[in-house]
Amino acid sequence: MAKDIEVGGQGEFHAKDYHDPPPAPLIDAEELTKWSFYRAIIAEFIATLLFLYITVLTVIGYKSQTDANHGGDGCGGVGILGIAWAFGGMIFVLVYCTAGISGGHINPAVTFGLFLARKVSLVRAVMYMVAQCLGAICGCGLVKAFQKSYYTRYGGGANELADGYSTGTGLGAEIIGTFVLVYTVFSATDPKRNARDSHVPVLAPLPIGFSVFMVHLATIPVTGTGINPARSLGAAVIYNKEKAWDDQWIFWVGPFIGAAIAAFYHQFILRASASKALGSFKSSSNI
């Protein structure tokens, strides 16, 4: 099979040693007739349910172990480091398990970024986001069902802007944190990287999980770290307190802006999709 041809500067042509998948159609009605589409939606639902169940339990367990008013040890528990590991580790595990089925998004912001880059269709993106939000709600619901008294007492794992931080600071933290995550997703799954660095075994879920871990270390003190609208919505719905709802918009607007910036940066600056398309158009016009 001949290698693909890539248009370079000044009309030059270079053989490509990688293959970019074709852009996903905006509306793909044929998807609705395939079992693989519904299987992927189920996978996103279950993965997000498990993600919220494990991580919210970790947060509540840490707070209960360090609550001095109820016999806790202030130096006990897993600490912020352990909470960050729980979030990052679960993303690593769940992306590894579901990547071959649904792509392992587990996050509406990731889905939104991939949609903007035309990696998924509008229908798939919307259905993924619905499944992710429902999964998050069910995951938090399971935590509350198993530990109702602890759940209410220790905040239900809900994302809220911490005291002493402005709304702008919280929004900025969510934008930058989500940018780091979605940029890592694009880089780890880039077909060009996979071809050029084939001698280096890169397991895509690993850097994605590490990005979640690192962002949590940085932003837990500010917002509790959202960077995932489904995670924030699920905890807010089950916890259902005014503060969590008042701050909820931060955990949707911030991640979606961060995901959009990451998609633009990777697709149009690093991969130069716009210039390649323009170069291809100019070269075909001169034929």
C-alpha positions in Angstrom: 0.0 0.0 0.0 1.4 3.4 -0.9 1.9 6.0 1.8 -0.4 8.9 2.1 0.7 12.2 0.6 1.0 15.4 2.8 1.2 18.8 1.3 4.1 20.8 2.7 5.2 24.4 2.3 5.5 25.9 -1.2 3.6 23.1 -2.9 6.0 20.3 -1.8 4.7 16.8 -1.2 5.9 14.4 1.4 5.0 10.8 2.1 3.1 10.4 5.4 4.0 7.5 7.6 0.7 7.7 9.5 -3.0 7.9 8.6 -5.5 10.4 9.9 -9.0 9.0 10.3 -11.6 10.9 8.2 -13.6 13.6 10.0 -16.8 12.3 11.7 -20.0 13.6 10.1 -22.0 16.1 12.0 -25.1 13.9 11.9 -24.6 10.2 11.3 -28.1 8.6 11.3 -26.5 5.2 10.4 -25.0 5.1 13.9 -28.4 4.7 15.4 -28.9 1.3 13.7 -25.7 -0.2 15.0 -25.4 -2.2 18.3 -21.8 -0.9 18.7 -23.2 2.6 19.2 -25.5 1.6 22.1 -22.8 -0.6 23.5 -20.5 2.4 23.7 -23.2 4.4 25.4 -23.6 1.7 28.0 -19.8 1.6 28.5 -19.7 5.3 29.1 -22.6 5.1 31.6 -21.0 2.2 33.6 -17.5 3.7 33.5 -18.7 7.1 34.9 -20.8 5.4 37.5 -17.7 3.4 38.7 -15.5 6.5 38.5 -17.8 8.6 40.8 -18.5 5.7 43.2 -14.8 5.0 43.9 -13.6 8.7 44.0 -16.5 10.1 46.0 -16.1 7.3 48.5 -12.4 8.1 48.8 -13.1 11.8 49.5 -15.7 11.0 52.1 -13.5 8.4 53.7 -10.6 10.8 54.0 -12.8 13.5 55.6 -14.3 11.0 58.1 -10.8 9.7 59.1 -9.5 13.2 59.7 -12.6 14.7 61.5 -11.4 15.5 65.0 -15.0 16.0 66.2 -15.7 12.4 65.6 -12.5 10.8 66.9 -10.6 11.2 63.7 -6.9 11.8 63.4 -5.9 15.1 61.7 -2.8 13.3 60.2 -4.7 10.2 59.2 -6.4 9.2 55.9 -5.0 9.2 52.4 -4.6 13.0 52.2 -4.9 15.2 49.1 -2.3 13.1 47.5 -4.4 9.9 47.9 -7.5 11.7 46.6 -5.6 12.8 43.5 -4.3 9.2 43.0 -7.9 7.9 43.3 -9.1 10.2 40.6 -6.1 9.7 38.3 -5.9 6.0 38.9 -9.6 5.4 38.2 -9.3 7.3 34.9 -6.3 5.2 34.0 -8.2 2.0 34.7 -11.5 3.0 33.1 -9.9 4.5 30.0 -7.9 1.3 29.6 -11.0 -0.8 29.9 -13.3 1.2 27.7 -11.1 2.8 25.1 -11.7 0.0 22.6 -15.5 0.2 23.1 -16.4 3.8 23.4 -13.1 5.7 23.3 -13.1 6.0 27.1 -14.3 9.6 27.4 -15.9 9.4 30.8 -16.2 13.2 30.7 -18.5 15.6 28.8 -15.6 18.0 28.4 -13.4 15.4 26.7 -16.4 14.4 24.5 -17.0 18.1 23.6 -13.3 18.6 22.7 -13.3 15.6 20.5 -16.6 16.7 18.9 -15.1 20.1 18.0 -12.1 18.3 16.4 -14.6 16.2 14.5 -13.5 12.9 16.1 -17.1 12.0 17.0 -20.5 12.9 15.5 -23.0 15.3 17.2 -25.4 12.4 17.9 -22.7 10.3 19.6 -21.4 13.4 21.5 -24.9 14.2 22.9 -25.6 10.6 23.8 -22.3 10.2 25.5 -22.8 13.3 27.6 -26.3 12.1 28.7 -24.9 8.7 29.6 -22.0 10.2 31.5 -24.2 12.5 33.5 -26.7 9.7 34.4 -23.8 7.4 35.3 -22.3 10.1 37.6 -25.7 10.6 39.3 -26.1 6.9 39.9 -22.6 6.5 41.2 -23.1 9.2 43.8 -26.5 7.7 44.6 -24.8 4.4 45.4 -22.3 6.2 47.7 -25.2 7.9 49.6 -27.2 4.6 49.8 -24.2 2.8 51.4 -23.0 5.7 53.7 -25.9 8.1 54.0 -24.8 9.7 57.3 -21.2 10.2 56.2 -22.3 11.4 52.8 -24.4 14.3 54.1 -22.0 15.2 56.9 -18.9 15.4 54.7 -20.2 17.2 51.7 -21.0 14.4 49.4 -17.9 15.0 47.3 -19.6 18.0 45.7 -17.5 20.6 43.9 -17.7 24.0 45.5 -15.5 27.1 45.2 -13.3 27.2 48.4 -13.5 30.2 50.7 -11.0 32.9 50.0 -11.0 32.4 46.2 -12.8 34.6 43.7 -15.2 33.3 41.0 -12.6 34.3 38.4 -9.9 32.2 40.1 -12.2 29.2 40.3 -13.2 29.5 36.6 -9.6 30.0 35.5 -8.5 26.9 37.5 -11.2 24.8 35.8 -10.3 26.2 32.3 -6.6 25.5 32.7 -7.1 22.1 34.4 -9.4 20.9 31.7 -7.0 22.2 29.0 -4.3 20.1 30.5 -6.5 17.0 30.4 -8.0 17.4 27.0 -4.6 18.4 25.5 -3.2 15.2 26.9 -6.1 13.2 25.4 -5.4 14.6 22.0 -1.6 14.1 22.3 -1.9 10.5 23.6 -4.3 9.4 20.9 -2.6 11.3 18.0 -2.0 8.9 15.1 1.0 10.9 14.0 2.6 10.3 17.5 1.8 6.6 17.4 3.5 6.2 14.0 6.6 8.4 14.7 7.1 7.0 18.2 6.3 3.4 17.5 9.6 2.3 19.0 8.4 3.8 22.3 5.5 1.8 23.8 3.0 4.4 24.9 0.0 3.3 26.8 -2.5 6.2 26.1 -4.5 5.7 29.4 -1.4 6.3 31.5 -0.6 9.9 30.5 -4.3 10.7 30.6 -4.6 9.3 34.1 -1.4 11.2 35.2 -2.8 14.5 33.8 -5.9 14.0 36.0 -3.7 13.2 39.0 -1.5 16.3 38.5 -4.5 18.7 38.0 -6.1 17.4 41.2 -3.0 18.1 43.1 -3.0 21.7 41.9 -6.7 22.6 42.1 -8.3 20.5 45.0 -7.7 23.5 47.4 -9.4 25.9 44.9 -12.5 24.1 43.6 -12.2 20.5 44.7 -11.2 19.9 41.1 -14.1 19.5 38.7 -12.6 19.3 35.1 -15.5 16.9 34.5 -19.1 18.4 34.3 -20.6 15.0 34.8 -18.6 14.5 38.0 -19.7 17.9 39.4 -23.4 17.4 38.3 -23.7 13.9 39.8 -22.4 15.0 43.2 -24.6 18.2 43.2 -27.8 16.3 42.3 -27.4 13.8 45.1 -25.9 16.1 47.7 -28.5 18.8 46.7 -27.2 21.8 48.7 -27.4 25.5 47.8 -23.7 26.2 47.6 -23.1 23.2 45.3 -25.8 24.5 42.9 -24.7 28.1 43.1 -21.2 27.2 41.9 -22.3 24.6 39.4 -22.0 26.8 36.4 -18.2 27.1 37.0 -17.9 23.4 36.5 -19.6 23.5 33.1 -18.4 26.7 31.6 -14.8 26.3 32.7 -14.3 22.7 31.4 -16.0 23.4 28.1 -13.9 26.5 27.5 -10.7 24.6 28.4 -11.7 21.7 26.1 -12.4 24.1 23.2 -9.0 25.8 23.6 -7.2 22.4 23.8 -9.0 21.2 20.6 -8.1 24.4 18.7 -4.5 24.4 19.9 -3.9 20.7 19.0 -5.8 20.6 15.7 -5.0 24.0 14.2 -1.6 25.0 15.8 0.3 21.8 16.5 -1.2 19.7 13.7 -1.8 22.8 11.5 -5.0 21.4 10.0 -6.2 24.7 8.6 -2.9 25.3 6.8 -2.8 21.8 5.4 -6.3 22.1 4.1 -5.4 25.5 2.5 -2.2 24.0 1.0 -4.1 21.1 -0.4 -6.7 23.5 -2.0 -3.9 25.7 -3.6 -2.1 22.7 -5.0 -5.2 21.2 -6.5 -6.0 24.6 -8.0 -2.7 24.7 -9.8 -3.2 21.3 -11.4 
